[in-house]
Amino acid sequence: MAYPYGVKDTVRNTVYELRTNQAITQEALAEALSVSRQTVIAIERGNYAPSILLALKISAFFKLPVEKIFTIHD
């Protein structure tokens, strides 16, 4: 069965850039999202693709559409 995206696809994001451009600490972002600082670190490093709910929370926090923050790359 063919899938629209390949097995090697990854989710990339701009959370680090958005956070640092607004001078927000990882701790403050984590608190606002009700997650651990380690979760924010993992998302920023690309080691963790957030759930839809968390991606929507991040989108709302930065007041940007999800697709402006998260993209699929192969």
N, CA, C and O atoms as a Maestro MAE file, in Angstrom:
{
 s_m_m2io_version
 :::
 2.0.0
}

f_m_ct {
 s_m_title
 :::
 protein
 m_atom[296] {
  # First column is atom index #
  i_m_mmod_type
  r_m_x_coord
  r_m_y_coord
  r_m_z_coord
  i_m_residue_number
  s_m_chain_name
  s_m_pdb_residue_name
  s_m_pdb_atom_name
  i_m_atomic_number
  :::
  1 25 0.843 -1.181 0.000 1 A "MET " " N  " 7
  2 3 0.000 0.000 0.000 1 A "MET " " CA " 6
  3 2 0.889 1.246 0.000 1 A "MET " " C  " 6
  4 15 1.835 1.345 0.781 1 A "MET " " O  " 8
  5 25 0.584 2.154 -0.852 2 A "ALA " " N  " 7
  6 3 1.366 3.390 -0.947 2 A "ALA " " CA " 6
  7 2 0.807 4.441 0.014 2 A "ALA " " C  " 6
  8 15 -0.407 4.599 0.149 2 A "ALA " " O  " 8
  9 25 1.705 5.142 0.664 3 A "TYR " " N  " 7
  10 3 1.321 6.203 1.581 3 A "TYR " " CA " 6
  11 2 1.733 7.540 0.990 3 A "TYR " " C  " 6
  12 15 2.703 7.612 0.235 3 A "TYR " " O  " 8
  13 25 1.003 8.605 1.327 4 A "PRO " " N  " 7
  14 3 1.356 9.907 0.752 4 A "PRO " " CA " 6
  15 2 2.721 10.420 1.210 4 A "PRO " " C  " 6
  16 15 3.323 11.265 0.547 4 A "PRO " " O  " 8
  17 25 3.202 9.916 2.326 5 A "TYR " " N  " 7
  18 3 4.509 10.335 2.832 5 A "TYR " " CA " 6
  19 2 5.360 9.099 3.053 5 A "TYR " " C  " 6
  20 15 4.843 8.049 3.435 5 A "TYR " " O  " 8
  21 25 6.648 9.212 2.819 6 A "GLY " " N  " 7
  22 3 7.540 8.071 2.957 6 A "GLY " " CA " 6
  23 2 7.860 7.744 4.402 6 A "GLY " " C  " 6
  24 15 7.582 8.524 5.311 6 A "GLY " " O  " 8
  25 25 8.445 6.587 4.593 7 A "VAL " " N  " 7
  26 3 8.804 6.107 5.925 7 A "VAL " " CA " 6
  27 2 9.832 7.016 6.589 7 A "VAL " " C  " 6
  28 15 9.849 7.134 7.815 7 A "VAL " " O  " 8
  29 25 10.676 7.651 5.809 8 A "LYS " " N  " 7
  30 3 11.749 8.475 6.365 8 A "LYS " " CA " 6
  31 2 11.325 9.912 6.675 8 A "LYS " " C  " 6
  32 15 12.141 10.717 7.124 8 A "LYS " " O  " 8
  33 25 10.067 10.231 6.439 9 A "ASP " " N  " 7
  34 3 9.607 11.591 6.698 9 A "ASP " " CA " 6
  35 2 9.765 11.949 8.171 9 A "ASP " " C  " 6
  36 15 9.576 11.115 9.056 9 A "ASP " " O  " 8
  37 25 10.112 13.190 8.407 10 A "THR " " N  " 7
  38 3 10.238 13.687 9.769 10 A "THR " " CA " 6
  39 2 9.474 15.000 9.899 10 A "THR " " C  " 6
  40 15 9.220 15.693 8.914 10 A "THR " " O  " 8
  41 25 9.121 15.317 11.117 11 A "VAL " " N  " 7
  42 3 8.451 16.580 11.392 11 A "VAL " " CA " 6
  43 2 9.505 17.559 11.877 11 A "VAL " " C  " 6
  44 15 10.221 17.293 12.842 11 A "VAL " " O  " 8
  45 25 9.591 18.674 11.207 12 A "ARG " " N  " 7
  46 3 10.500 19.742 11.628 12 A "ARG " " CA " 6
  47 2 9.662 20.887 12.167 12 A "ARG " " C  " 6
  48 15 8.485 21.025 11.834 12 A "ARG " " O  " 8
  49 25 10.282 21.703 13.002 13 A "ASN " " N  " 7
  50 3 9.523 22.803 13.588 13 A "ASN " " CA " 6
  51 2 10.416 24.017 13.811 13 A "ASN " " C  " 6
  52 15 11.641 23.948 13.722 13 A "ASN " " O  " 8
  53 25 9.754 25.123 14.102 14 A "THR " " N  " 7
  54 3 10.455 26.381 14.349 14 A "THR " " CA " 6
  55 2 10.247 26.843 15.792 14 A "THR " " C  " 6
  56 15 10.354 28.034 16.083 14 A "THR " " O  " 8
  57 25 9.952 25.913 16.687 15 A "VAL " " N  " 7
  58 3 9.672 26.275 18.077 15 A "VAL " " CA " 6
  59 2 10.865 26.998 18.703 15 A "VAL " " C  " 6
  60 15 10.684 28.021 19.363 15 A "VAL " " O  " 8
  61 25 12.063 26.492 18.509 16 A "TYR " " N  " 7
  62 3 13.251 27.131 19.090 16 A "TYR " " CA " 6
  63 2 13.371 28.584 18.617 16 A "TYR " " C  " 6
  64 15 13.584 29.488 19.425 16 A "TYR " " O  " 8
  65 25 13.234 28.803 17.309 17 A "GLU " " N  " 7
  66 3 13.373 30.144 16.762 17 A "GLU " " CA " 6
  67 2 12.283 31.073 17.296 17 A "GLU " " C  " 6
  68 15 12.556 32.210 17.678 17 A "GLU " " O  " 8
  69 25 11.059 30.580 17.317 18 A "LEU " " N  " 7
  70 3 9.953 31.396 17.820 18 A "LEU " " CA " 6
  71 2 10.169 31.747 19.290 18 A "LEU " " C  " 6
  72 15 9.974 32.891 19.702 18 A "LEU " " O  " 8
  73 25 10.568 30.763 20.061 19 A "ARG " " N  " 7
  74 3 10.759 30.976 21.503 19 A "ARG " " CA " 6
  75 2 11.890 31.959 21.768 19 A "ARG " " C  " 6
  76 15 11.723 32.894 22.551 19 A "ARG " " O  " 8
  77 25 13.034 31.764 21.130 20 A "THR " " N  " 7
  78 3 14.182 32.630 21.401 20 A "THR " " CA " 6
  79 2 13.973 34.036 20.835 20 A "THR " " C  " 6
  80 15 14.430 35.011 21.432 20 A "THR " " O  " 8
  81 25 13.294 34.154 19.703 21 A "ASN " " N  " 7
  82 3 13.009 35.482 19.148 21 A "ASN " " CA " 6
  83 2 12.114 36.302 20.061 21 A "ASN " " C  " 6
  84 15 12.149 37.533 20.037 21 A "ASN " " O  " 8
  85 25 11.313 35.616 20.865 22 A "GLN " " N  " 7
  86 3 10.420 36.307 21.794 22 A "GLN " " CA " 6
  87 2 10.978 36.325 23.222 22 A "GLN " " C  " 6
  88 15 10.290 36.727 24.160 22 A "GLN " " O  " 8
  89 25 12.216 35.891 23.373 23 A "ALA " " N  " 7
  90 3 12.903 35.881 24.674 23 A "ALA " " CA " 6
  91 2 12.109 35.129 25.747 23 A "ALA " " C  " 6
  92 15 11.986 35.582 26.885 23 A "ALA " " O  " 8
  93 25 11.574 33.969 25.352 24 A "ILE " " N  " 7
  94 3 10.828 33.118 26.272 24 A "ILE " " CA " 6
  95 2 11.737 31.965 26.672 24 A "ILE " " C  " 6
  96 15 12.382 31.359 25.816 24 A "ILE " " O  " 8
  97 25 11.794 31.657 27.954 25 A "THR " " N  " 7
  98 3 12.613 30.535 28.403 25 A "THR " " CA " 6
  99 2 11.897 29.222 28.113 25 A "THR " " C  " 6
  100 15 10.678 29.183 27.947 25 A "THR " " O  " 8
  101 25 12.677 28.152 28.057 26 A "GLN " " N  " 7
  102 3 12.092 26.824 27.891 26 A "GLN " " CA " 6
  103 2 11.147 26.528 29.049 26 A "GLN " " C  " 6
  104 15 10.080 25.944 28.859 26 A "GLN " " O  " 8
  105 25 11.540 26.928 30.223 27 A "GLU " " N  " 7
  106 3 10.727 26.704 31.409 27 A "GLU " " CA " 6
  107 2 9.384 27.428 31.318 27 A "GLU " " C  " 6
  108 15 8.349 26.849 31.649 27 A "GLU " " O  " 8
  109 25 9.388 28.675 30.875 28 A "ALA " " N  " 7
  110 3 8.150 29.452 30.748 28 A "ALA " " CA " 6
  111 2 7.236 28.843 29.691 28 A "ALA " " C  " 6
  112 15 6.023 28.763 29.886 28 A "ALA " " O  " 8
  113 25 7.816 28.415 28.575 29 A "LEU " " N  " 7
  114 3 7.016 27.784 27.531 29 A "LEU " " CA " 6
  115 2 6.418 26.476 28.036 29 A "LEU " " C  " 6
  116 15 5.241 26.194 27.814 29 A "LEU " " O  " 8
  117 25 7.234 25.688 28.710 30 A "ALA " " N  " 7
  118 3 6.752 24.415 29.254 30 A "ALA " " CA " 6
  119 2 5.588 24.639 30.208 30 A "ALA " " C  " 6
  120 15 4.587 23.925 30.158 30 A "ALA " " O  " 8
  121 25 5.724 25.619 31.063 31 A "GLU " " N  " 7
  122 3 4.657 25.923 32.023 31 A "GLU " " CA " 6
  123 2 3.375 26.354 31.304 31 A "GLU " " C  " 6
  124 15 2.283 25.922 31.671 31 A "GLU " " O  " 8
  125 25 3.504 27.191 30.298 32 A "ALA " " N  " 7
  126 3 2.339 27.661 29.550 32 A "ALA " " CA " 6
  127 2 1.632 26.521 28.819 32 A "ALA " " C  " 6
  128 15 0.416 26.552 28.630 32 A "ALA " " O  " 8
  129 25 2.407 25.517 28.413 33 A "LEU " " N  " 7
  130 3 1.851 24.379 27.670 33 A "LEU " " CA " 6
  131 2 1.472 23.210 28.573 33 A "LEU " " C  " 6
  132 15 0.903 22.223 28.106 33 A "LEU " " O  " 8
  133 25 1.783 23.315 29.854 34 A "SER " " N  " 7
  134 3 1.539 22.229 30.827 34 A "SER " " CA " 6
  135 2 2.300 20.961 30.466 34 A "SER " " C  " 6
  136 15 1.759 19.857 30.527 34 A "SER " " O  " 8
  137 25 3.567 21.137 30.087 35 A "VAL " " N  " 7
  138 3 4.462 20.012 29.808 35 A "VAL " " CA " 6
  139 2 5.771 20.251 30.558 35 A "VAL " " C  " 6
  140 15 5.971 21.313 31.148 35 A "VAL " " O  " 8
  141 25 6.649 19.269 30.531 36 A "SER " " N  " 7
  142 3 7.941 19.424 31.187 36 A "SER " " CA " 6
  143 2 8.904 20.202 30.282 36 A "SER " " C  " 6
  144 15 8.717 20.287 29.068 36 A "SER " " O  " 8
  145 25 9.920 20.756 30.904 37 A "ARG " " N  " 7
  146 3 10.976 21.438 30.146 37 A "ARG " " CA " 6
  147 2 11.650 20.450 29.198 37 A "ARG " " C  " 6
  148 15 12.045 20.815 28.090 37 A "ARG " " O  " 8
  149 25 11.781 19.192 29.639 38 A "GLN " " N  " 7
  150 3 12.396 18.156 28.802 38 A "GLN " " CA " 6
  151 2 11.586 17.931 27.527 38 A "GLN " " C  " 6
  152 15 12.155 17.653 26.472 38 A "GLN " " O  " 8
  153 25 10.266 18.049 27.619 39 A "THR " " N  " 7
  154 3 9.425 17.907 26.426 39 A "THR " " CA " 6
  155 2 9.698 19.038 25.449 39 A "THR " " C  " 6
  156 15 9.805 18.805 24.245 39 A "THR " " O  " 8
  157 25 9.812 20.261 25.954 40 A "VAL " " N  " 7
  158 3 10.128 21.407 25.094 40 A "VAL " " CA " 6
  159 2 11.485 21.195 24.432 40 A "VAL " " C  " 6
  160 15 11.635 21.441 23.235 40 A "VAL " " O  " 8
  161 25 12.460 20.748 25.187 41 A "ILE " " N  " 7
  162 3 13.795 20.481 24.634 41 A "ILE " " CA " 6
  163 2 13.712 19.451 23.517 41 A "ILE " " C  " 6
  164 15 14.298 19.644 22.452 41 A "ILE " " O  " 8
  165 25 12.992 18.364 23.748 42 A "ALA " " N  " 7
  166 3 12.869 17.291 22.749 42 A "ALA " " CA " 6
  167 2 12.179 17.789 21.486 42 A "ALA " " C  " 6
  168 15 12.581 17.424 20.381 42 A "ALA " " O  " 8
  169 25 11.155 18.611 21.627 43 A "ILE " " N  " 7
  170 3 10.469 19.172 20.460 43 A "ILE " " CA " 6
  171 2 11.417 20.080 19.688 43 A "ILE " " C  " 6
  172 15 11.522 19.974 18.466 43 A "ILE " " O  " 8
  173 25 12.104 20.969 20.392 44 A "GLU " " N  " 7
  174 3 13.028 21.901 19.724 44 A "GLU " " CA " 6
  175 2 14.134 21.174 18.982 44 A "GLU " " C  " 6
  176 15 14.537 21.602 17.901 44 A "GLU " " O  " 8
  177 25 14.620 20.103 19.534 45 A "ARG " " N  " 7
  178 3 15.705 19.335 18.896 45 A "ARG " " CA " 6
  179 2 15.205 18.428 17.782 45 A "ARG " " C  " 6
  180 15 16.005 17.849 17.047 45 A "ARG " " O  " 8
  181 25 13.887 18.301 17.650 46 A "GLY " " N  " 7
  182 3 13.334 17.427 16.625 46 A "GLY " " CA " 6
  183 2 13.317 15.970 17.025 46 A "GLY " " C  " 6
  184 15 13.131 15.092 16.182 46 A "GLY " " O  " 8
  185 25 13.511 15.703 18.318 47 A "ASN " " N  " 7
  186 3 13.515 14.332 18.811 47 A "ASN " " CA " 6
  187 2 12.121 13.833 19.177 47 A "ASN " " C  " 6
  188 15 11.937 12.651 19.466 47 A "ASN " " O  " 8
  189 25 11.152 14.725 19.165 48 A "TYR " " N  " 7
  190 3 9.792 14.375 19.565 48 A "TYR " " CA " 6
  191 2 8.803 15.171 18.731 48 A "TYR " " C  " 6
  192 15 8.845 16.401 18.694 48 A "TYR " " O  " 8
  193 25 7.912 14.447 18.062 49 A "ALA " " N  " 7
  194 3 6.826 15.105 17.323 49 A "ALA " " CA " 6
  195 2 5.633 15.161 18.272 49 A "ALA " " C  " 6
  196 15 5.139 14.120 18.706 49 A "ALA " " O  " 8
  197 25 5.171 16.355 18.595 50 A "PRO " " N  " 7
  198 3 4.097 16.472 19.577 50 A "PRO " " CA " 6
  199 2 2.774 15.911 19.074 50 A "PRO " " C  " 6
  200 15 2.552 15.782 17.870 50 A "PRO " " O  " 8
  201 25 1.916 15.587 20.004 51 A "SER " " N  " 7
  202 3 0.563 15.156 19.660 51 A "SER " " CA " 6
  203 2 -0.155 16.308 18.972 51 A "SER " " C  " 6
  204 15 0.310 17.447 18.998 51 A "SER " " O  " 8
  205 25 -1.267 16.007 18.370 52 A "ILE " " N  " 7
  206 3 -2.055 17.060 17.725 52 A "ILE " " CA " 6
  207 2 -2.470 18.104 18.758 52 A "ILE " " C  " 6
  208 15 -2.401 19.305 18.496 52 A "ILE " " O  " 8
  209 25 -2.896 17.648 19.923 53 A "LEU " " N  " 7
  210 3 -3.320 18.576 20.969 53 A "LEU " " CA " 6
  211 2 -2.180 19.514 21.372 53 A "LEU " " C  " 6
  212 15 -2.377 20.723 21.492 53 A "LEU " " O  " 8
  213 25 -1.000 18.955 21.579 54 A "LEU " " N  " 7
  214 3 0.137 19.791 21.975 54 A "LEU " " CA " 6
  215 2 0.550 20.724 20.843 54 A "LEU " " C  " 6
  216 15 0.900 21.877 21.095 54 A "LEU " " O  " 8
  217 25 0.517 20.249 19.611 55 A "ALA " " N  " 7
  218 3 0.842 21.112 18.471 55 A "ALA " " CA " 6
  219 2 -0.138 22.286 18.386 55 A "ALA " " C  " 6
  220 15 0.256 23.408 18.068 55 A "ALA " " O  " 8
  221 25 -1.415 22.019 18.671 56 A "LEU " " N  " 7
  222 3 -2.406 23.093 18.661 56 A "LEU " " CA " 6
  223 2 -2.174 24.081 19.802 56 A "LEU " " C  " 6
  224 15 -2.381 25.283 19.635 56 A "LEU " " O  " 8
  225 25 -1.746 23.579 20.962 57 A "LYS " " N  " 7
  226 3 -1.421 24.466 22.084 57 A "LYS " " CA " 6
  227 2 -0.238 25.367 21.729 57 A "LYS " " C  " 6
  228 15 -0.249 26.561 22.028 57 A "LYS " " O  " 8
  229 25 0.778 24.789 21.092 58 A "ILE " " N  " 7
  230 3 1.949 25.563 20.677 58 A "ILE " " CA " 6
  231 2 1.527 26.619 19.654 58 A "ILE " " C  " 6
  232 15 1.955 27.771 19.722 58 A "ILE " " O  " 8
  233 25 0.691 26.213 18.715 59 A "SER " " N  " 7
  234 3 0.173 27.130 17.709 59 A "SER " " CA " 6
  235 2 -0.569 28.299 18.350 59 A "SER " " C  " 6
  236 15 -0.361 29.453 17.975 59 A "SER " " O  " 8
  237 25 -1.425 28.003 19.308 60 A "ALA " " N  " 7
  238 3 -2.179 29.053 19.995 60 A "ALA " " CA " 6
  239 2 -1.254 29.957 20.796 60 A "ALA " " C  " 6
  240 15 -1.443 31.173 20.825 60 A "ALA " " O  " 8
  241 25 -0.248 29.366 21.451 61 A "PHE " " N  " 7
  242 3 0.689 30.152 22.247 61 A "PHE " " CA " 6
  243 2 1.397 31.190 21.391 61 A "PHE " " C  " 6
  244 15 1.511 32.353 21.778 61 A "PHE " " O  " 8
  245 25 1.873 30.761 20.221 62 A "PHE " " N  " 7
  246 3 2.612 31.674 19.348 62 A "PHE " " CA " 6
  247 2 1.711 32.447 18.381 62 A "PHE " " C  " 6
  248 15 2.184 33.279 17.607 62 A "PHE " " O  " 8
  249 25 0.404 32.158 18.436 63 A "LYS " " N  " 7
  250 3 -0.579 32.838 17.581 63 A "LYS " " CA " 6
  251 2 -0.235 32.691 16.094 63 A "LYS " " C  " 6
  252 15 -0.293 33.647 15.320 63 A "LYS " " O  " 8
  253 25 0.126 31.453 15.729 64 A "LEU " " N  " 7
  254 3 0.452 31.125 14.343 64 A "LEU " " CA " 6
  255 2 -0.259 29.829 13.960 64 A "LEU " " C  " 6
  256 15 -0.517 28.990 14.823 64 A "LEU " " O  " 8
  257 25 -0.579 29.656 12.674 65 A "PRO " " N  " 7
  258 3 -1.155 28.382 12.241 65 A "PRO " " CA " 6
  259 2 -0.161 27.245 12.462 65 A "PRO " " C  " 6
  260 15 1.051 27.447 12.374 65 A "PRO " " O  " 8
  261 25 -0.671 26.068 12.745 66 A "VAL " " N  " 7
  262 3 0.190 24.903 12.991 66 A "VAL " " CA " 6
  263 2 1.170 24.699 11.846 66 A "VAL " " C  " 6
  264 15 2.344 24.410 12.077 66 A "VAL " " O  " 8
  265 25 0.698 24.847 10.613 67 A "GLU " " N  " 7
  266 3 1.561 24.593 9.452 67 A "GLU " " CA " 6
  267 2 2.672 25.615 9.287 67 A "GLU " " C  " 6
  268 15 3.591 25.399 8.496 67 A "GLU " " O  " 8
  269 25 2.610 26.726 10.015 68 A "LYS " " N  " 7
  270 3 3.707 27.696 10.015 68 A "LYS " " CA " 6
  271 2 4.789 27.298 11.021 68 A "LYS " " C  " 6
  272 15 5.906 27.814 10.975 68 A "LYS " " O  " 8
  273 25 4.455 26.387 11.920 69 A "ILE " " N  " 7
  274 3 5.396 25.963 12.960 69 A "ILE " " CA " 6
  275 2 5.941 24.570 12.659 69 A "ILE " " C  " 6
  276 15 7.129 24.310 12.847 69 A "ILE " " O  " 8
  277 25 5.072 23.678 12.193 70 A "PHE " " N  " 7
  278 3 5.444 22.283 11.938 70 A "PHE " " CA " 6
  279 2 5.327 21.956 10.464 70 A "PHE " " C  " 6
  280 15 4.318 22.273 9.835 70 A "PHE " " O  " 8
  281 25 6.360 21.319 9.902 71 A "THR " " N  " 7
  282 3 6.350 20.902 8.502 71 A "THR " " CA " 6
  283 2 6.892 19.484 8.393 71 A "THR " " C  " 6
  284 15 7.635 19.018 9.257 71 A "THR " " O  " 8
  285 25 6.508 18.809 7.322 72 A "ILE " " N  " 7
  286 3 6.992 17.446 7.049 72 A "ILE " " CA " 6
  287 2 8.132 17.528 6.064 72 A "ILE " " C  " 6
  288 15 8.024 18.177 5.024 72 A "ILE " " O  " 8
  289 25 9.230 16.865 6.395 73 A "HIS " " N  " 7
  290 3 10.405 16.812 5.515 73 A "HIS " " CA " 6
  291 2 10.836 15.373 5.348 73 A "HIS " " C  " 6
  292 15 10.693 14.556 6.257 73 A "HIS " " O  " 8
  293 25 11.372 15.070 4.161 74 A "ASP " " N  " 7
  294 3 11.914 13.716 3.956 74 A "ASP " " CA " 6
  295 2 13.410 13.735 3.943 74 A "ASP " " C  " 6
  296 15 14.039 12.689 3.783 74 A "ASP " " O  " 8
  :::
 }
 m_bond[295] {
  # First column is bond index #
  i_m_from
  i_m_to
  i_m_order
  :::
  1 1 2 1
  2 2 3 1
  3 3 4 2
  4 3 5 1
  5 5 6 1
  6 6 7 1
  7 7 8 2
  8 7 9 1
  9 9 10 1
  10 10 11 1
  11 11 12 2
  12 11 13 1
  13 13 14 1
  14 14 15 1
  15 15 16 2
  16 15 17 1
  17 17 18 1
  18 18 19 1
  19 19 20 2
  20 19 21 1
  21 21 22 1
  22 22 23 1
  23 23 24 2
  24 23 25 1
  25 25 26 1
  26 26 27 1
  27 27 28 2
  28 27 29 1
  29 29 30 1
  30 30 31 1
  31 31 32 2
  32 31 33 1
  33 33 34 1
  34 34 35 1
  35 35 36 2
  36 35 37 1
  37 37 38 1
  38 38 39 1
  39 39 40 2
  40 39 41 1
  41 41 42 1
  42 42 43 1
  43 43 44 2
  44 43 45 1
  45 45 46 1
  46 46 47 1
  47 47 48 2
  48 47 49 1
  49 49 50 1
  50 50 51 1
  51 51 52 2
  52 51 53 1
  53 53 54 1
  54 54 55 1
  55 55 56 2
  56 55 57 1
  57 57 58 1
  58 58 59 1
  59 59 60 2
  60 59 61 1
  61 61 62 1
  62 62 63 1
  63 63 64 2
  64 63 65 1
  65 65 66 1
  66 66 67 1
  67 67 68 2
  68 67 69 1
  69 69 70 1
  70 70 71 1
  71 71 72 2
  72 71 73 1
  73 73 74 1
  74 74 75 1
  75 75 76 2
  76 75 77 1
  77 77 78 1
  78 78 79 1
  79 79 80 2
  80 79 81 1
  81 81 82 1
  82 82 83 1
  83 83 84 2
  84 83 85 1
  85 85 86 1
  86 86 87 1
  87 87 88 2
  88 87 89 1
  89 89 90 1
  90 90 91 1
  91 91 92 2
  92 91 93 1
  93 93 94 1
  94 94 95 1
  95 95 96 2
  96 95 97 1
  97 97 98 1
  98 98 99 1
  99 99 100 2
  100 99 101 1
  101 101 102 1
  102 102 103 1
  103 103 104 2
  104 103 105 1
  105 105 106 1
  106 106 107 1
  107 107 108 2
  108 107 109 1
  109 109 110 1
  110 110 111 1
  111 111 112 2
  112 111 113 1
  113 113 114 1
  114 114 115 1
  115 115 116 2
  116 115 117 1
  117 117 118 1
  118 118 119 1
  119 119 120 2
  120 119 121 1
  121 121 122 1
  122 122 123 1
  123 123 124 2
  124 123 125 1
  125 125 126 1
  126 126 127 1
  127 127 128 2
  128 127 129 1
  129 129 130 1
  130 130 131 1
  131 131 132 2
  132 131 133 1
  133 133 134 1
  134 134 135 1
  135 135 136 2
  136 135 137 1
  137 137 138 1
  138 138 139 1
  139 139 140 2
  140 139 141 1
  141 141 142 1
  142 142 143 1
  143 143 144 2
  144 143 145 1
  145 145 146 1
  146 146 147 1
  147 147 148 2
  148 147 149 1
  149 149 150 1
  150 150 151 1
  151 151 152 2
  152 151 153 1
  153 153 154 1
  154 154 155 1
  155 155 156 2
  156 155 157 1
  157 157 158 1
  158 158 159 1
  159 159 160 2
  160 159 161 1
  161 161 162 1
  162 162 163 1
  163 163 164 2
  164 163 165 1
  165 165 166 1
  166 166 167 1
  167 167 168 2
  168 167 169 1
  169 169 170 1
  170 170 171 1
  171 171 172 2
  172 171 173 1
  173 173 174 1
  174 174 175 1
  175 175 176 2
  176 175 177 1
  177 177 178 1
  178 178 179 1
  179 179 180 2
  180 179 181 1
  181 181 182 1
  182 182 183 1
  183 183 184 2
  184 183 185 1
  185 185 186 1
  186 186 187 1
  187 187 188 2
  188 187 189 1
  189 189 190 1
  190 190 191 1
  191 191 192 2
  192 191 193 1
  193 193 194 1
  194 194 195 1
  195 195 196 2
  196 195 197 1
  197 197 198 1
  198 198 199 1
  199 199 200 2
  200 199 201 1
  201 201 202 1
  202 202 203 1
  203 203 204 2
  204 203 205 1
  205 205 206 1
  206 206 207 1
  207 207 208 2
  208 207 209 1
  209 209 210 1
  210 210 211 1
  211 211 212 2
  212 211 213 1
  213 213 214 1
  214 214 215 1
  215 215 216 2
  216 215 217 1
  217 217 218 1
  218 218 219 1
  219 219 220 2
  220 219 221 1
  221 221 222 1
  222 222 223 1
  223 223 224 2
  224 223 225 1
  225 225 226 1
  226 226 227 1
  227 227 228 2
  228 227 229 1
  229 229 230 1
  230 230 231 1
  231 231 232 2
  232 231 233 1
  233 233 234 1
  234 234 235 1
  235 235 236 2
  236 235 237 1
  237 237 238 1
  238 238 239 1
  239 239 240 2
  240 239 241 1
  241 241 242 1
  242 242 243 1
  243 243 244 2
  244 243 245 1
  245 245 246 1
  246 246 247 1
  247 247 248 2
  248 247 249 1
  249 249 250 1
  250 250 251 1
  251 251 252 2
  252 251 253 1
  253 253 254 1
  254 254 255 1
  255 255 256 2
  256 255 257 1
  257 257 258 1
  258 258 259 1
  259 259 260 2
  260 259 261 1
  261 261 262 1
  262 262 263 1
  263 263 264 2
  264 263 265 1
  265 265 266 1
  266 266 267 1
  267 267 268 2
  268 267 269 1
  269 269 270 1
  270 270 271 1
  271 271 272 2
  272 271 273 1
  273 273 274 1
  274 274 275 1
  275 275 276 2
  276 275 277 1
  277 277 278 1
  278 278 279 1
  279 279 280 2
  280 279 281 1
  281 281 282 1
  282 282 283 1
  283 283 284 2
  284 283 285 1
  285 285 286 1
  286 286 287 1
  287 287 288 2
  288 287 289 1
  289 289 290 1
  290 290 291 1
  291 291 292 2
  292 291 293 1
  293 293 294 1
  294 294 295 1
  295 295 296 2
  :::
 }
}
